[in-house]
């Protein structure tokens, strides 16, 4: 014996004599799982959405692309970091589309005008029997509502669609409040500026358009849209959404947000996930309440690309016409539910949608090209920007377009 302790012997031994612990395996890199079809010619668009989903860890997304009336790409996406079993949305899974609902509502208004049941110059106070506190509201017409020229400014007086607790207290009515409560609250307050003088985005203006559609058609808002606008295009999946996860539509995705809110569905004061009871989906109907898939939305653009199917050429032209004011520094303006910009030989129209747990984008661009992209979350504190999706898509170059048509697979 040398008299050395075991510890000293180990310390003095060559490193090769000491058993090494097995290296810890590195966790696999996150991936994006997909469903549906993406032709190789359109891989640039597919890869742009994959990167967007991967960078933002989005658990449910969709992309659909249409050209010249043919659906060329239809795909669902999910971020998979191996922390849970991945659930890949199908190309027909339903998403809340938020403010993409506005071009649906505006198209319904134009259909009523086309059928002789409504005038764009009609006064909203007369149509709905309102007695406003601000006399200037008599100048609010149907067209001014469509073009966000009604006189409300949510930066000044807040967005009436998101004031459930305030309205409940002001009117001394219990939660949940309804459309009539919101209208009564807003009508009793002054406008923020004279109608027709300033374009300011207004969800409330579109709530009123929904009620005008009901008044002029004699039908519930959703029924009129489904029968007069969606049915002629063979669209059957789209419907209005519900507030609670337990009331989700068949095939509807789950929405995610880091934020919570006090429920607006009862007086309990319970804190709930913001997408599920933190706001009232039925109240959002005409300004942001629809559910759709990406393939439904590109199919919906045919209402504007194929005159005579839903709207006449005259109705479409009125819907996208320049407003009396509000053309911005980029040459863009707000038509009926669409942002519009003239490019060489074509009018581009587009819109995004955003609410807790939702971000969506729909575009009709030159050369007969349309796309819809939907996500089950939106930009929040600490996350990457979501408004870059159109830039990402615009950077893609296509050398040759597929000739196959996926439409019959989904309609």
Phi, psi and omega in degrees: 000141180274346184087358178279145177287164178300320181298318180293320178299317180295322180294327183272347185286150174301147183301329182292344181273349183265125182295125180276141175289142179298137180296141178288126181295134178292140178297145180296147180292141176302150179227170174249121176269148185226162170228167175083201191234132174225101180300150183301328180296338182250021182300331180299318178291316179301314181292326178297318179289322177303314180295319178301314180295317181295313183296330185252002177056050184274128185273345178210125180210160177216152172221137170224142181232135177234142172221128180052041176083358180254131175280118186257334181219135177213116189211146171250153184221149168213144174282131181233109177252016176069014179273345179202164179294125183290139175242108183270121176296147175277168177297346179250006175301147183265140177234149165294129184258359175053231191285359168297343176299337187292325179285339173291313180297317180295322177297323178295319176300315182293328177294320177295322176296315181301323181273006176077018182259358185201154175239139178294338180268001180296144181277131184295322181299322180286318181300319186256002178065042184265144173241091188281155175288332181257116183298337180295343181293344175296343179272359181276116178257171176301315181298319179295326174297315181299327185259014178060042180243026187280343178108003177262143179228107185293340175287336181267313187238009176076162184273116186298337181285350183237028182241035187306312182293319178297315182292319178303316181289318183295323182266354183056048176237148183284156170286149359279146175277165179235183180305317182298322179294317180297317180295318179297319179296311184290323183292335180276001183241153182289153171291161180271339175199168183293137178303141177082002183256344186204133177271116175224124184305129186223108172297323181298321178303323179282331170303316179296321178299323177299320179288327177293320177301316179296318182294314185285329183269336185074016180232158171302147182310308184296320180298316180298315181299314184296319186279319187267335185247312187278318183302317179299338179262002180074019180269117184241344184280329187296142180198170175282147183268168179246167185279324190257149178300325181293342180254015182300150177287156175303129179081004180281141181284169175265137183262146185233140176204147176280351187261155174236170177205160171291135181305142175255008185263348176201181185264015186289337184075012181296137174276129186230161171303133187307318181290348186235078179103352175283345171213165188258104183297315180303325178293337183280358196319294188283340179257343183187026190257000187278151169252142177199164168259167180297323178293325175300318186289319177292326174298321180299328182297343177295340175301332182257338182267342181236081180306139180102340178285309178237313182238149175282166176301321179296317180296318180296318180298319178294323183295325183255008182294154177296139179282174179295335175204161174115006173290126187270182185293345178267002183080014180261153177216165179260112172272207180281093177078007177227141160282140186230144173209132179281128170240174184303114175076007183200152173255113175281137175227145184201166176197150170245169177222142183207128170206166182307120181091008185211135164218132185221158179209133179226130182223140171243111188243179183296166179064029175068023187257127176227149174212154174230137177224132188230142180225152182263022172202168180226177178300131176222178181304127178089357180258166175289161178295142176258341182291355181280355186300324180291324175297317179300318181289322182293338181282345184286136176248138179242122181275327176211143183263145176297154178256347180286155181233120182272000188307314185294344178285336187239349182223000000 
